[in-house]
Each structure stands twice: as structure tokens, then as C-alpha cells.
Amino acid sequence: MKRMTDQIALPVAHIVMMVAFLTAIFLADANLSLAASQDKKTPEVMSRPSAVDHAEARIKELQGVLNLTDVQKEKWNTLTQVMRENAKEMDA
């Protein structure tokens, strides 16, 4: 009985490992073109907005989409304050 279990378990384990490995390879985000052409890009193109700017833009975007009631606005203000503090910490 043990021999039959070994004959089944070992190939199944190999298949599971191969699937996991291939999944990791195919789902990996390898952007090799950036590494190859990094010297061609100017600093202006490579720069990105600060976390504070991104947070403010996201807050404005969400305020436009959400229809908040007065009760929700109190909680929203607390949330936006936390978002702003986190963004400042990320920039620092």
C-alpha cells in the first residue's frame, strides 16, 4: 500500500511544483525594457508625483463619485485626514 501511495504522491507533487513555478514565471511583472532603456529616459519622464499629490487627487476623485450624507461626511473627513497623514509619512 505504501508503494502505491509513493507512486501516486511523488508525480503529483512534481506536477504541483511545476505548475507553481510556471505560474510564478508567467505572472511575474518583468519589465526588462525599462532596465535596458533607462539611460534614454530623462528625469522629467521618470519622475512621479508625490504621495501627497496622489492622495489629494484620489480624495477629490472619490468625493466626486460618492454621494455622501451628513453622517458619512464626518467619517469621510476622518478618513481623508488619515490618508493625508499616511501620504506625508510615505513622502518622508
C-alpha positions as CSV (number, residue, x, y, z in Angstrom):
1,M,0.0,0.0,0.0
2,K,2.8,2.4,0.9
3,R,4.4,1.7,-2.5
4,M,1.2,2.7,-4.3
5,T,1.0,5.9,-2.3
6,D,4.5,6.8,-3.2
7,Q,3.9,6.0,-6.9
8,I,1.0,8.5,-6.9
9,A,2.2,11.1,-4.4
10,L,5.6,11.8,-6.0
11,P,4.4,12.6,-9.5
12,V,1.5,14.7,-8.1
13,A,4.0,16.7,-6.0
14,H,6.2,17.2,-9.1
15,I,3.2,18.4,-11.1
16,V,2.1,20.8,-8.3
17,M,5.6,22.2,-8.1
18,M,5.9,22.7,-11.9
19,V,2.5,24.4,-12.0
20,A,3.5,26.8,-9.2
21,F,6.8,27.6,-10.8
22,L,5.3,28.2,-14.2
23,T,2.6,30.3,-12.7
24,A,5.2,32.5,-10.9
25,I,7.1,32.9,-14.2
26,F,4.1,33.9,-16.2
27,L,2.5,36.2,-13.6
28,A,5.8,38.0,-12.8
29,D,5.9,41.5,-14.0
30,A,9.2,41.7,-15.7
31,N,9.6,45.0,-17.5
32,L,13.0,44.5,-19.0
33,S,12.6,47.3,-21.5
34,L,12.8,49.9,-18.7
35,A,16.1,48.4,-17.5
36,A,17.5,48.3,-21.0
37,S,16.5,51.8,-21.9
38,Q,16.8,53.6,-18.6
39,D,19.6,55.8,-19.8
40,K,17.4,57.1,-22.7
41,K,14.8,58.5,-20.3
42,T,15.0,62.0,-19.0
43,P,14.5,62.7,-15.3
44,E,11.3,64.5,-16.1
45,V,9.8,61.4,-17.7
46,M,11.0,59.2,-14.8
47,S,9.6,61.5,-12.1
48,R,6.4,60.6,-10.4
49,P,4.0,62.6,-8.3
50,S,4.4,62.7,-4.6
51,A,2.2,60.5,-2.4
52,V,0.6,63.7,-1.1
53,D,-0.4,64.8,-4.6
54,H,-1.6,61.4,-5.4
55,A,-3.7,61.2,-2.2
56,E,-5.2,64.6,-2.8
57,A,-6.2,63.7,-6.4
58,R,-7.7,60.4,-5.2
59,I,-9.7,62.2,-2.5
60,K,-11.1,64.7,-5.0
61,E,-11.9,61.8,-7.4
62,L,-13.8,59.9,-4.7
63,Q,-15.6,62.9,-3.5
64,G,-16.9,63.4,-7.0
65,V,-18.1,59.9,-7.3
66,L,-19.5,59.3,-3.8
67,N,-22.8,60.8,-2.7
68,L,-22.1,61.2,1.0
69,T,-24.7,62.0,3.6
70,D,-24.0,64.3,6.5
71,V,-23.3,61.4,8.8
72,Q,-21.0,59.8,6.2
73,K,-19.2,63.2,5.7
74,E,-18.0,63.1,9.3
75,K,-16.4,59.7,8.8
76,W,-15.2,60.7,5.4
77,N,-13.3,63.7,6.9
78,T,-11.6,61.4,9.4
79,L,-10.7,59.0,6.6
80,T,-9.2,61.8,4.4
81,Q,-7.2,63.1,7.3
82,V,-5.7,59.6,7.8
83,M,-5.0,59.4,4.0
84,R,-3.2,62.7,4.1
85,E,-1.1,61.8,7.2
86,N,-0.1,58.5,5.6
87,A,0.8,60.2,2.3
88,K,3.1,62.7,4.2
89,E,4.8,59.8,6.0
90,M,5.3,58.0,2.7
91,D,7.0,61.1,1.2
92,A,9.2,61.5,4.2
